[in-house]
Every structure is written in structure tokens, then in C-alpha cells.
Amino acid sequence: MISLPRISMLTAGFFLFLVLLFPIWKITLIAPQYPRGMGFYIWANKIVGDKPGTLKNINILNHYIGMKPIEPDSIPELKYIKYILLGIAGMAFIMAVFNKWQLNLVWVIIFVATIALAFYDFYLWEYDFGHNLNPDAAIKVEGMAFQPPLIGKKLIMNFTAISSPMLGSLFIVLSMVSGVLAVFFGIRQKKV
């Protein structure tokens, strides 16, 4: 018979596989000259513009203020995040086999720590792009940082930068919730 903790851990692993199929985050820039906005999606293994040529146009604008170009091939995290997600998904399946609430709790702790580190790394990436500017840039604004918000909306010169989670982030949250439910159901099952 399949128990609720086991089903929850299998579900947690399944949701992590779904993360690889959808974008995790989106950053959009809106300005008078771009009223429909220009945006790019961040996946576990790539960054793509919301339309063809968007990433190139954003890099051209960034060049004028001294930001480094966004070059997905030069971002090491995009090379290994999918393997980390697959590893954590595999661990969830292994935990489902053992079906011990203590092991499920260890999985939840590892997963939460990994997501917290990934979120911090994302902040550092944004910080680096928005603060470490080329001093020879064509446009310089003393004391101005061009870092988009981690989440939410921020006015940067005449651009409104919007940073928001996408469907991949929802699957990360659902995976986490499933893992927590596995612990909860396991403790409850033990008491019965």
C-alpha cells in the first residue's frame, strides 16, 4: 500500500522535474520608448528574451550605462543548476522508498538550504550586473545603481524594472510543500 508520506515525496520529486520545463523567473523593462516592455526569462539552464532579439537589445542599452552584457554561456550557474535539481529530485524518490519522516525532514532541510543559496546567488548576480559598471560608459549617473529588484518593481532612470517568479518557481514551492507534507504525514502516521 502506498502511504501519504511516500506519495508526497514522489510528488515533490516530480514537481522538480517540471521546474526544468518552464521558466523560473522573468525580468521586464518598461520605458516610454518600450511601452510593451522588453523582458527575458531565466530557466534552470538558459536565459532567453521574450521576443527574438530582445536580449541583444537589452545588452545594447546596458552597454551605454556600463553594464556587462548578459551572456548566458558565461553564467556558470546555468550549466549546473539543472543537475542540482535532478539530484534533489532523485533524493526525493530515494526518500520515498525508505519512507522515514526523519529522512524526509533531512531532504526538506537540504532543499530549503539549496533554494535559499540559489536565491542569494541570484541577488549577487543582479548586484554584480547593476553595480560593477564600466567607468568609461557613455552614460554615467553619480551614485546610481542599475540593479533590478530581486522581486517586485523598481524605477531605474526612465525604466521600470519588474522582477517576478514564473511557473518554474511555483513548481519549486509545490515541491517544498510536498516535502513538508511528507514529514507531517510521516509524524502523524508514526503516532497512530
DRENMI-299933 format. One line per 4 residues: number of its first residue (from 1); their letters; for each residue z, y, x of C-alpha. Coordinates in steps of 0.1 Angstrom, whole numbers. Example, Ala and Ser with C-alpha at 12.3 -4.5 7.8 and 13.67 -1.06 7.14 Angstrom:
1	AS	78/-45/123 ~ 71/-11/137 .
! end
This chain:
1	MISL	0/0/0 ~ -9/34/13 ~ 21/58/13 ~ 22/95/7 .
5	PRIS	31/103/43 ~ 2/82/56 ~ -22/98/31 ~ -10/133/41 .
9	MLTA	-16/126/78 ~ -50/112/72 ~ -58/143/52 ~ -45/165/80 .
13	GFFL	-69/148/104 ~ -98/150/80 ~ -93/188/75 ~ -95/193/113 .
17	FLVL	-129/176/113 ~ -140/201/86 ~ -130/230/109 ~ -159/221/132 .
21	LFPI	-184/225/103 ~ -175/261/93 ~ -168/294/110 ~ -132/301/117 .
25	WKIT	-133/339/120 ~ -156/369/113 ~ -156/404/127 ~ -177/430/109 .
29	LIAP	-185/466/120 ~ -194/491/93 ~ -206/527/101 ~ -228/553/84 .
33	QYPR	-258/541/104 ~ -249/505/94 ~ -237/507/58 ~ -242/470/52 .
37	GMGF	-223/462/83 ~ -230/441/114 ~ -209/411/119 ~ -205/379/139 .
41	YIWA	-189/346/131 ~ -166/328/155 ~ -169/290/153 ~ -149/264/173 .
45	NKIV	-179/262/197 ~ -201/292/193 ~ -204/329/183 ~ -233/339/161 .
49	GDKP	-245/371/144 ~ -246/372/107 ~ -283/380/109 ~ -308/374/137 .
53	GTLK	-305/400/165 ~ -270/412/153 ~ -252/400/184 ~ -278/417/206 .
57	NINI	-274/450/186 ~ -236/448/189 ~ -239/443/226 ~ -262/473/229 .
61	LNHY	-237/495/211 ~ -209/481/232 ~ -227/489/263 ~ -226/526/255 .
65	IGMK	-188/526/253 ~ -185/504/284 ~ -175/471/267 ~ -186/438/283 .
69	PIEP	-214/420/264 ~ -203/392/241 ~ -219/363/257 ~ -208/330/240 .
73	DSIP	-218/309/271 ~ -194/328/292 ~ -164/322/269 ~ -146/291/282 .
77	ELKY	-126/285/250 ~ -158/278/231 ~ -165/249/254 ~ -132/231/249 .
81	IKYI	-117/241/215 ~ -136/215/196 ~ -122/188/218 ~ -87/200/213 .
85	LLGI	-93/200/175 ~ -107/165/177 ~ -78/153/199 ~ -53/167/174 .
89	AGMA	-72/151/145 ~ -72/118/164 ~ -34/122/169 ~ -30/127/131 .
93	FIMA	-49/94/125 ~ -27/76/150 ~ 5/91/134 ~ -8/78/100 .
97	VFNK	-9/43/115 ~ 27/44/127 ~ 39/62/96 ~ 71/76/110 .
101	WQLN	83/110/98 ~ 96/118/133 ~ 62/113/149 ~ 46/133/121 .
105	LVWV	71/161/130 ~ 61/159/166 ~ 24/162/155 ~ 32/193/134 .
109	IIFV	51/209/163 ~ 22/203/187 ~ -3/215/162 ~ 16/247/153 .
113	ATIA	21/255/190 ~ -16/249/197 ~ -27/272/168 ~ -2/299/180 .
117	LAFY	-16/297/215 ~ -51/299/202 ~ -43/330/181 ~ -26/346/211 .
121	DFYL	-57/338/232 ~ -79/354/206 ~ -58/385/207 ~ -61/386/245 .
125	WEYD	-98/381/243 ~ -101/411/219 ~ -78/431/240 ~ -98/425/271 .
129	FGHN	-131/435/254 ~ -116/466/238 ~ -95/479/268 ~ -112/469/300 .
133	LNPD	-141/493/298 ~ -167/502/324 ~ -157/536/338 ~ -194/545/342 .
137	AAIK	-201/541/304 ~ -223/567/287 ~ -196/575/261 ~ -161/580/272 .
141	VEGM	-132/589/249 ~ -100/595/268 ~ -72/572/257 ~ -94/554/232 .
145	AFQP	-93/516/229 ~ -121/498/211 ~ -102/466/203 ~ -109/453/168 .
149	PLIG	-78/443/147 ~ -66/408/150 ~ -67/406/112 ~ -74/434/87 .
153	KKLI	-92/467/90 ~ -92/494/117 ~ -111/526/122 ~ -127/529/157 .
157	MNFT	-145/562/161 ~ -170/561/132 ~ -169/523/128 ~ -147/504/105 .
161	AISS	-139/471/122 ~ -129/443/98 ~ -115/410/112 ~ -109/382/88 .
165	PMLG	-104/345/86 ~ -132/323/73 ~ -134/288/58 ~ -126/271/91 .
169	SLFI	-92/289/91 ~ -85/276/56 ~ -90/241/68 ~ -66/247/97 .
173	VLSM	-40/259/73 ~ -46/229/49 ~ -43/205/79 ~ -10/221/88 .
177	VSGV	3/219/52 ~ -8/183/50 ~ 12/175/82 ~ 43/193/69 .
181	LAVF	39/173/36 ~ 37/141/56 ~ 71/149/72 ~ 86/159/39 .
185	FGIR	74/128/21 ~ 85/106/51 ~ 120/120/50 ~ 122/116/12 .
189	QKKV	108/81/14 ~ 135/72/40 ~ 162/84/17 ~ 151/63/-12 .
! end
